[in-house]
Amino acid sequence: MPAFANIPKIEFEGSRSRNPLAFKHYNAAEIVEGKTMRDQLRFSVVYWHTMCGQGADMFGSATALRPWEAGLSGLELAKARVPVFFEFCEKLGAPHYAFHDRDVAPHGQTLKQSNQYLDTIVKLLKAEQKRTGVKLLWGTAQLFVHPRFCHGAATSCNADAFAFAAAQVKKALEVTHELGGEGYTFWGGREGYSTLWNTDMKRELDHLAKFLHMAVDYKKKIGFKGQFYIEPKPKEPTKHQYDADAAACLNFLREYGLKDHLKLNLETNHATLAGHSMQHEMEVAGAAGALGSLDANTGDLLLGWDTDQFPTDIYLTTQCMLTVLKYGGLTTGGVNFDAKVRRESFEPVDLFHAHIGGMDAFARGLKIAAAIRKDGRLAEFVKERYSSWDSGIGRDIAKGKVGFKELEAYMLKKGEAAPNSSGRQEFLENLINEFI
């Protein structure tokens, strides 16, 4: 019997609908800036929170009611989750999904046994992908839960931990390739430090770079064409993680000759922890040609930790989609709901409510962003604000035709800089509110 037998396929009913199990704004076939919403947003459901999240936190045990898990554990539980997950994606109309290796299949007693478990589940995933048409957005290896990774994986002080991580990523890459994954993500959950008293930072960063170069080499060897991503996060669980934010990741990739091989998978909640907005992180990545994929969630600013809530803030989603459209849209990446229902939202239907809300929020953000771009006033204001760089001395500076000596002569002759124009922040905020 289907796990969600009482829940129909989620359809688009428009903004006047009061049906909680219907889309109000996400119309997959609607054309926005030359592409369907489905292709612009490329929604993805994550396996780890959706199937494995139990509603536990550091102060309380699991609350989630998941009837399909009753009496099961280990590999049998992993098998039972697969058809339920794809039934969920199918009814939701999500075109993609993402997973960690140890979320779809359990840890074994040895690497060999873990690989065998994973192979068993991959056969089921492949069959369900074929049946439903749901595609793998990206895969990744979970290199942060097991005690062997307590000091990190690629940055561990223990060479055996590094070797185990490499073997695990090798297998995860093979599996992602086999399932037709469009990308592969590296998240350094414990690639950092808790104290510098016991840390050789230079050595750890060198080792992390070696690890990623090995992955690039193996990707080429097996013919995997998917995009590699690195995901920034400044802290938690470590005090400091090396992939602290978009700028730190880009600096690392450039320093170690990896910039051509990896783009960024950016997460809203991680941007918040880094002291940035998601739009800031996206603009940093976009300007460097490294905007790859989005983990769509948000945090609670009053809590200050990685709560992974579903995004419902229309200003946030509008900012995200303005930047996505500005840099040409998503290609191999997508809008990946790395988000979980609240501990108090424990019934299966809450999984649908959460994803519907997130998908509608991003659909509204997409439509609003497209309307702002079509209106043109925002872009024209920014263009005019920098107009002094389009001619005269500004153009000469930009083209490298002058240096300090010439600029001194210019200002000695002119006497004083031209007056500044107003930034009009309040005007622009009012402008955006016209569309929201």
C-alpha positions as CSV (number, residue, x, y, z in Angstrom):
1,M,0.0,0.0,0.0
2,P,1.3,3.5,-0.8
3,A,2.7,5.4,2.1
4,F,0.8,8.5,1.2
5,A,-2.4,6.9,-0.1
6,N,-4.6,9.7,1.3
7,I,-2.6,12.5,-0.3
8,P,-3.3,13.3,-4.0
9,K,-0.7,14.5,-6.5
10,I,0.0,18.2,-5.7
11,E,-1.5,20.4,-8.5
12,F,-1.3,24.1,-9.3
13,E,-4.6,25.7,-8.3
14,G,-3.6,29.4,-8.3
15,S,-3.4,32.1,-5.7
16,R,-7.1,32.0,-4.8
17,S,-7.0,28.4,-3.8
18,R,-7.4,27.6,-0.1
19,N,-6.3,24.0,-0.5
20,P,-3.3,23.4,1.7
21,L,-2.2,20.5,-0.6
22,A,-2.0,22.6,-3.7
23,F,0.5,25.0,-5.3
24,K,-0.6,28.6,-5.3
25,H,2.3,30.0,-7.3
26,Y,4.4,27.1,-8.6
27,N,3.1,26.3,-12.1
28,A,5.7,24.0,-13.5
29,A,4.7,24.7,-17.1
30,E,4.6,28.5,-16.8
31,I,7.2,30.3,-18.9
32,V,9.4,32.8,-17.1
33,E,12.2,34.5,-19.0
34,G,12.1,32.0,-21.7
35,K,12.1,28.8,-19.6
36,T,9.5,26.9,-17.7
37,M,9.4,27.3,-13.9
38,R,10.4,23.7,-13.7
39,D,13.6,24.4,-15.7
40,Q,14.3,27.7,-14.0
41,L,14.0,26.4,-10.4
42,R,15.1,22.7,-10.8
43,F,13.6,21.8,-7.4
44,S,15.3,18.9,-5.6
45,V,14.2,17.0,-2.5
46,V,16.9,15.8,-0.1
47,Y,17.0,12.3,1.2
48,W,18.6,12.9,4.5
49,H,16.1,15.2,6.1
50,T,13.0,14.0,4.3
51,M,13.5,10.2,4.8
52,C,16.0,10.1,7.7
53,G,15.0,13.1,9.8
54,Q,13.3,11.9,13.0
55,G,12.6,15.2,14.8
56,A,15.3,14.6,17.5
57,D,17.4,17.5,18.8
58,M,20.1,17.8,21.4
59,F,17.4,18.2,24.1
60,G,14.8,15.7,23.0
61,S,14.3,12.3,21.3
62,A,12.6,11.6,18.0
63,T,9.0,12.7,17.4
64,A,8.4,11.9,13.7
65,L,5.6,9.5,12.9
66,R,6.8,7.4,10.0
67,P,4.5,4.3,9.7
68,W,6.6,2.8,6.9
69,E,9.6,2.4,9.3
70,A,7.7,0.3,11.9
71,G,9.8,-2.5,13.3
72,L,12.6,-2.1,10.7
73,S,16.3,-1.3,11.1
74,G,19.5,-1.4,9.2
75,L,19.4,-2.5,5.6
76,E,15.8,-3.5,5.7
77,L,14.8,0.0,6.9
78,A,17.0,1.5,4.1
79,K,15.1,-0.6,1.5
80,A,11.7,0.4,2.9
81,R,12.5,4.1,2.6
82,V,13.3,4.1,-1.2
83,P,9.8,3.6,-2.6
84,V,8.3,5.9,0.0
85,F,10.8,8.7,-1.0
86,F,10.0,8.4,-4.7
87,E,6.3,8.3,-4.1
88,F,6.8,11.6,-2.2
89,C,8.8,13.1,-5.0
90,E,6.3,11.9,-7.6
91,K,3.3,13.3,-5.8
92,L,5.1,16.6,-5.1
93,G,6.2,16.9,-8.8
94,A,9.8,17.5,-7.8
95,P,12.1,16.7,-10.8
96,H,15.3,16.0,-8.8
97,Y,16.7,14.7,-5.5
98,A,20.0,14.6,-3.6
99,F,21.5,12.2,-1.2
100,H,24.5,11.3,1.1
101,D,25.8,7.7,0.7
102,R,25.2,6.9,4.4
103,D,21.7,8.3,4.4
104,V,20.4,6.0,1.7
105,A,22.3,3.0,3.0
106,P,23.6,2.2,6.5
107,H,27.2,2.0,7.8
108,G,28.6,-1.5,7.7
109,Q,31.2,-3.0,10.0
110,T,33.8,-2.6,7.3
111,L,34.2,-0.5,4.1
112,K,33.5,-3.6,2.0
113,Q,30.2,-4.2,3.8
114,S,29.2,-0.5,3.6
115,N,29.8,-0.6,-0.2
116,Q,27.7,-3.8,-0.4
117,Y,24.8,-2.1,1.4
118,L,25.1,0.9,-0.9
119,D,25.1,-1.3,-4.0
120,T,21.9,-2.9,-2.8
121,I,20.2,0.4,-2.4
122,V,21.5,1.9,-5.6
123,K,19.7,-0.8,-7.6
124,L,16.5,0.2,-5.9
125,L,17.2,3.9,-6.6
126,K,18.0,3.3,-10.2
127,A,14.7,1.4,-10.7
128,E,12.7,4.1,-9.0
129,Q,14.4,6.8,-11.1
130,K,13.4,4.9,-14.2
131,R,9.8,4.4,-13.0
132,T,9.2,8.0,-11.9
133,G,11.6,10.1,-14.1
134,V,13.0,11.8,-11.0
135,K,16.7,12.6,-11.6
136,L,19.7,12.8,-9.3
137,L,20.7,16.4,-8.9
138,W,23.9,15.5,-6.9
139,G,25.3,12.9,-4.6
140,T,27.8,13.2,-1.8
141,A,29.6,11.2,0.8
142,Q,28.9,11.6,4.5
143,L,32.3,12.2,6.0
144,F,31.3,13.7,9.4
145,V,29.1,11.4,11.5
146,H,31.2,8.3,12.1
147,P,33.8,8.5,15.0
148,R,36.6,7.8,12.5
149,F,36.1,11.4,11.3
150,C,36.2,13.1,14.7
151,H,39.3,15.0,13.6
152,G,38.0,15.6,10.1
153,A,38.3,13.5,6.9
154,A,40.5,15.0,4.3
155,T,42.1,17.3,6.9
156,S,42.4,14.6,9.6
157,C,45.7,14.2,11.6
158,N,45.2,10.4,11.0
159,A,46.3,9.3,7.5
160,D,44.0,6.2,7.7
161,A,41.0,8.5,8.2
162,F,42.1,10.4,5.0
163,A,42.5,7.1,3.2
164,F,39.0,5.8,4.3
165,A,37.4,9.1,3.2
166,A,39.1,8.8,-0.2
167,A,37.8,5.3,-0.6
168,Q,34.3,6.4,0.5
169,V,34.3,9.3,-2.0
170,K,35.6,7.0,-4.8
171,K,32.5,4.8,-4.2
172,A,30.1,7.7,-3.9
173,L,31.4,9.2,-7.2
174,E,30.9,5.8,-8.9
175,V,27.4,5.6,-7.6
176,T,26.5,9.1,-8.5
177,H,27.9,8.5,-12.0
178,E,25.9,5.2,-12.3
179,L,22.7,7.0,-11.3
180,G,23.2,9.8,-13.9
181,G,23.9,12.5,-11.2
182,E,24.3,16.0,-12.6
183,G,26.8,16.9,-9.9
184,Y,28.7,15.9,-6.8
185,T,29.1,18.1,-3.7
186,F,31.9,18.3,-1.1
187,W,30.8,19.5,2.3
188,G,33.6,19.7,4.9
189,G,31.4,19.1,8.0
190,R,34.5,18.5,10.2
191,E,37.2,19.9,7.9
192,G,38.3,22.6,10.3
193,Y,39.4,22.9,13.9
194,S,38.2,23.3,17.5
195,T,41.5,24.7,18.8
196,L,44.6,25.9,17.1
197,W,46.8,24.5,19.9
198,N,46.7,21.0,18.2
199,T,46.3,22.1,14.6
200,D,48.8,22.5,11.7
201,M,46.5,24.5,9.5
202,K,48.8,24.7,6.5
203,R,49.3,21.0,6.4
204,E,45.5,20.4,6.7
205,L,44.7,22.7,3.9
206,D,47.4,21.1,1.7
207,H,45.8,17.7,2.4
208,L,42.4,19.0,1.6
209,A,43.6,20.3,-1.7
210,K,45.3,16.9,-2.4
211,F,42.1,15.2,-1.7
212,L,40.1,17.3,-4.1
213,H,42.7,16.9,-6.8
214,M,42.5,13.2,-6.4
215,A,38.7,13.4,-6.8
216,V,39.1,15.5,-10.0
217,D,41.5,12.9,-11.4
218,Y,39.2,10.0,-10.6
219,K,36.2,11.9,-12.0
220,K,38.1,12.1,-15.3
221,K,39.1,8.5,-15.1
222,I,35.5,7.2,-14.8
223,G,34.1,9.6,-17.4
224,F,31.9,11.5,-14.9
225,K,30.8,14.7,-16.6
226,G,28.8,16.1,-13.6
227,Q,29.8,19.4,-12.0
228,F,31.8,19.4,-8.7
229,Y,30.6,21.7,-5.9
230,I,32.1,22.8,-2.7
231,E,29.7,24.0,0.1
232,P,30.7,26.9,2.4
233,K,29.9,26.9,6.1
234,P,31.8,28.9,8.8
235,K,31.3,26.8,11.9
236,E,29.2,24.1,13.6
237,P,30.1,21.4,14.4
238,T,33.7,22.7,14.5
239,K,34.6,26.2,15.8
240,H,36.1,27.1,12.4
241,Q,35.6,25.3,9.1
242,Y,38.0,26.0,6.3
243,D,35.2,26.5,3.8
244,A,34.0,29.4,5.8
245,D,32.1,31.4,3.2
246,A,32.0,31.9,-0.6
247,A,35.1,34.2,-0.6
248,A,37.1,31.7,1.5
249,C,36.2,28.8,-0.8
250,L,37.1,30.8,-3.9
251,N,40.4,31.8,-2.4
252,F,41.2,28.2,-1.5
253,L,40.3,27.0,-5.0
254,R,42.4,29.6,-6.7
255,E,45.4,29.1,-4.4
256,Y,45.5,25.3,-5.0
257,G,44.6,25.3,-8.8
258,L,41.1,24.0,-8.4
259,K,39.1,27.0,-9.6
260,D,38.3,25.4,-13.0
261,H,37.0,22.2,-11.4
262,L,34.6,23.3,-8.7
263,K,31.7,25.7,-8.3
264,L,29.8,26.6,-5.1
265,N,26.8,25.0,-3.6
266,L,25.5,27.8,-1.4
267,E,23.1,27.5,1.6
268,T,21.1,30.3,3.1
269,N,21.5,29.1,6.7
270,H,25.3,28.8,6.2
271,A,25.4,32.3,4.8
272,T,23.7,33.6,8.0
273,L,26.2,31.8,10.2
274,A,29.0,33.5,8.3
275,G,27.5,36.9,8.9
276,H,26.3,37.3,5.3
277,S,23.0,37.4,3.4
278,M,22.4,34.7,0.9
279,Q,22.3,37.3,-1.8
280,H,25.9,38.4,-0.8
281,E,27.2,34.9,-1.0
282,M,25.5,34.4,-4.4
283,E,26.9,37.6,-5.8
284,V,30.4,36.7,-4.6
285,A,30.1,33.3,-6.4
286,G,28.3,34.7,-9.5
287,A,31.0,37.4,-10.0
288,A,33.6,34.7,-10.0
289,G,31.7,32.5,-12.4
290,A,31.3,29.9,-9.7
291,L,27.5,30.1,-8.9
292,G,26.6,26.4,-9.1
293,S,23.7,25.3,-7.0
294,L,21.5,26.4,-4.0
295,D,20.6,24.7,-0.8
296,A,17.2,26.3,-0.1
297,N,16.5,26.8,3.5
298,T,16.6,29.5,6.2
299,G,17.5,29.9,9.8
300,D,15.9,31.5,12.9
301,L,17.9,34.6,13.6
302,L,16.9,34.5,17.3
303,L,18.4,31.0,17.7
304,G,21.7,31.5,15.9
305,W,22.3,27.9,14.8
306,D,21.7,25.8,11.7
307,T,18.0,25.2,12.0
308,D,17.5,24.3,8.3
309,Q,13.9,25.6,8.1
310,F,12.0,25.7,4.9
311,P,12.2,29.1,3.1
312,T,9.0,31.1,3.2
313,D,10.4,34.7,3.1
314,I,9.5,36.2,-0.3
315,Y,12.2,38.9,0.0
316,L,14.8,36.2,0.4
317,T,13.6,34.2,-2.5
318,T,13.3,37.3,-4.7
319,Q,16.9,38.3,-3.9
320,C,18.0,34.7,-4.7
321,M,16.2,34.6,-8.0
322,L,17.4,38.1,-9.1
323,T,20.9,36.9,-8.8
324,V,20.3,33.6,-10.4
325,L,18.7,35.3,-13.4
326,K,21.4,37.9,-13.5
327,Y,24.1,35.2,-13.9
328,G,22.2,33.2,-16.6
329,G,20.2,30.7,-14.5
330,L,20.9,27.3,-13.0
331,T,22.2,24.6,-15.3
332,T,23.6,21.5,-13.5
333,G,22.6,22.8,-10.1
334,G,19.1,23.5,-8.7
335,V,17.1,24.7,-5.8
336,N,17.7,21.9,-3.3
337,F,15.5,21.8,-0.2
338,D,18.2,21.0,2.4
339,A,15.5,21.7,5.0
340,K,13.6,19.8,7.6
341,V,10.2,20.0,9.2
342,R,10.1,21.3,12.8
343,R,10.2,18.8,15.6
344,E,6.6,19.7,16.4
345,S,5.5,19.0,12.8
346,F,5.7,15.2,13.1
347,E,3.0,13.8,10.8
348,P,3.8,12.6,7.3
349,V,1.5,15.3,5.7
350,D,3.8,18.0,7.2
351,L,6.5,16.9,4.7
352,F,4.1,18.0,1.9
353,H,3.1,21.3,3.6
354,A,6.8,22.2,4.1
355,H,7.8,21.5,0.5
356,I,4.7,23.1,-1.0
357,G,5.5,26.3,1.0
358,G,9.1,26.3,-0.1
359,M,8.3,25.7,-3.8
360,D,5.6,28.4,-3.8
361,A,8.0,30.9,-2.1
362,F,10.6,30.3,-4.8
363,A,8.1,30.5,-7.5
364,R,6.9,33.8,-6.3
365,G,10.5,35.0,-5.9
366,L,11.1,33.9,-9.5
367,K,8.1,35.8,-10.9
368,I,8.9,38.9,-8.9
369,A,12.5,38.9,-9.9
370,A,11.5,38.6,-13.6
371,A,9.0,41.4,-13.2
372,I,11.7,43.7,-11.6
373,R,14.1,42.9,-14.4
374,K,11.4,43.6,-17.1
375,D,10.5,46.9,-15.4
376,G,14.2,48.0,-15.6
377,R,14.2,50.8,-13.1
378,L,16.4,49.0,-10.6
379,A,19.0,48.0,-13.3
380,E,18.9,51.6,-14.7
381,F,19.5,53.1,-11.3
382,V,22.5,50.9,-10.7
383,K,23.8,51.7,-14.2
384,E,23.4,55.4,-13.7
385,R,25.1,55.2,-10.3
386,Y,28.3,53.9,-11.9
387,S,28.1,56.1,-15.0
388,S,31.2,58.0,-14.1
389,W,33.2,54.8,-15.0
390,D,31.7,54.7,-18.5
391,S,33.5,57.7,-19.9
392,G,36.3,60.1,-19.2
393,I,38.7,59.5,-16.3
394,G,36.7,56.5,-15.1
395,R,36.9,54.7,-18.4
396,D,40.7,55.4,-18.5
397,I,41.1,53.9,-15.0
398,A,39.1,50.9,-15.9
399,K,41.1,50.3,-19.1
400,G,44.5,50.7,-17.3
401,K,45.4,53.8,-19.2
402,V,46.4,55.9,-16.2
403,G,48.3,55.4,-12.9
404,F,48.8,57.4,-9.7
405,K,50.9,60.1,-11.5
406,E,48.2,60.8,-14.1
407,L,45.4,60.7,-11.5
408,E,47.3,63.2,-9.4
409,A,47.7,65.6,-12.3
410,Y,44.0,65.1,-13.1
411,M,42.9,66.0,-9.6
412,L,45.4,68.9,-9.3
413,K,43.9,70.5,-12.3
414,K,40.3,69.7,-11.3
415,G,40.8,70.7,-7.7
416,E,38.1,68.6,-6.1
417,A,36.1,65.4,-6.8
418,A,32.7,65.8,-8.4
419,P,29.8,65.7,-5.8
420,N,28.4,62.3,-4.9
421,S,24.9,61.3,-5.8
422,S,22.5,59.8,-3.3
423,G,22.4,56.1,-2.9
424,R,18.6,56.3,-2.5
425,Q,18.3,53.2,-0.4
426,E,14.8,54.0,0.9
427,F,13.6,54.8,-2.7
428,L,14.9,51.4,-3.9
429,E,13.4,49.5,-0.9
430,N,10.0,51.2,-1.8
431,L,10.6,50.2,-5.4
432,I,11.0,46.5,-4.5
433,N,7.9,46.7,-2.4
434,E,5.9,47.7,-5.4
435,F,6.5,44.2,-6.8
436,I,6.3,42.2,-3.5
